[in-house]
Amino acid sequence: MPEFLLVEAPVHAPGRCLTCGASNGPMIDTLIRHDSWDIGALYLCPACVVEAGRLIGSLSPEQATDAAARLASASERISELVAELAAERENKLVSLADVLTYVASEQKPVMKTKAS
C-alpha cells in the first residue's frame, strides 16, 4: 500500500496539485518520484482528495463530522438505556424463597362447614 505525506505546502517541482493545479496550502505528497517521467513530485490538494473519495463512496469532512456527532449521541443514549434497564431488572428480581413466602402468607385456610 502506498504511503502519503501531508505537507503544509508543496516543496518539490512542479509544486502544484496533479489534478487541478492548485499550488497553495496543504497538499498530499504521494512520495512518487520518477526521473524518467520528467513530471517531478506528484501532489494532490485536499479538495481533489475529497472529490476522489466521494467517487468511491467516502464521506465528506462535513458528513464525517456529522456522523461522529450522531454516533457519540447514540452511544450516550445507549449507555443511559443500559443503566435504566439494569435498574429496572434490579427492581424486578425476587428470589424464589421470597415468592414462596409471599404466596404462603396470602393463603387463607379454607373453612369447612358441617353439613346439616
N, C-alpha and C positions, 0 to 999 in steps of 0.2 A: 504494500500500500504506500502510495507516495506521501511524503511529508511536506507540509506547507509551513510558512512562517509569516506571522502578522508583523508588518513593519510600519513605522509611523509615516513613511513616505518612500517612494521608490528611490534607490540609490545607484542602481546599475542601469546602463543604457539599455533600451531606449527610454526608460523611466516613465512608462505610462501603461495603462490597462490594455491588455492584449485585445479585448473585445470592443470597448467604447472609446478608448484613447484618453480617458481621464488621467491627469498627471499630478493631482494634488491630494493630500490627505492620506489616511491609512490605506495600505494595499496588502493583498495576499501575495507573497513571493512564493511562486511554485517551486523555487530552487532548481528549476530546469535551466541548464546552461549547455548549449551545444554550439561549439565554434563553427561546425560545418553548416549550420543553418543560417548563420550570419544575421540572426534576429535579436541577439542579446538576451537579457533576462525576461522571463515571462511573468508578468504581474496581472492580477485580477483585482478590480476595485470591489468594495463591499456591495454596491448596487448590482453589479453583474453577477456576483456570487449568489445574492438573494434571488435574482431572476432565474439563474440556472437551477437553484434549489427548488423554486416554485414549479418549474417544469417537471421535476421528478417527485413532486408531492411534499416537499419540505414546507414547514411553516415559515411565515414571515416573522421578523423580530416582534412585531406587534401581536401577532397570533400566538407566538410562543409565550410572551409575557402574560397575555390574557389566559391562556391555558394553564400556566403555572399558578396564577392567582386563583382560578377556579379549582384547581387540584388542592391547593392549600386550604381553601374554604371547605371543600368536600371532606378533606382529611380531618379538619377540625370538627365538623359536624358528625362524622363517623365516630370520633373519639367521645363526643358528648353522648351519642346514642348508645355506645358500648357501656359507658358509665351508667346511663339511665337503665339499661337492660340489666346490668349487674345488680343495681339497687332493687329493681323490681323482683328479680329472682330471689334476692336475699329476703325480701318481704313475703314471698310466697312459699318458701321452703319450710316444711313442717316434718318432723320426724314421724315415723310410723308409730312409735310409742306414744307420742303426743296425740296422734289421731285416735288410737285405740282408747286412751284415757278419756278423750273428749266424747267419743261415741258411748263409752260405758257410763259416763256421768249423765248423758242425755237419756239413757234408757230408763224408762219408768216401769216398775213392776206391773205386770198385768194382774188385775184383781179378778179373782174367780168368785163368782156368785153361786150361792146354793140354789139348786133347783127347788122350786116349791111344789 
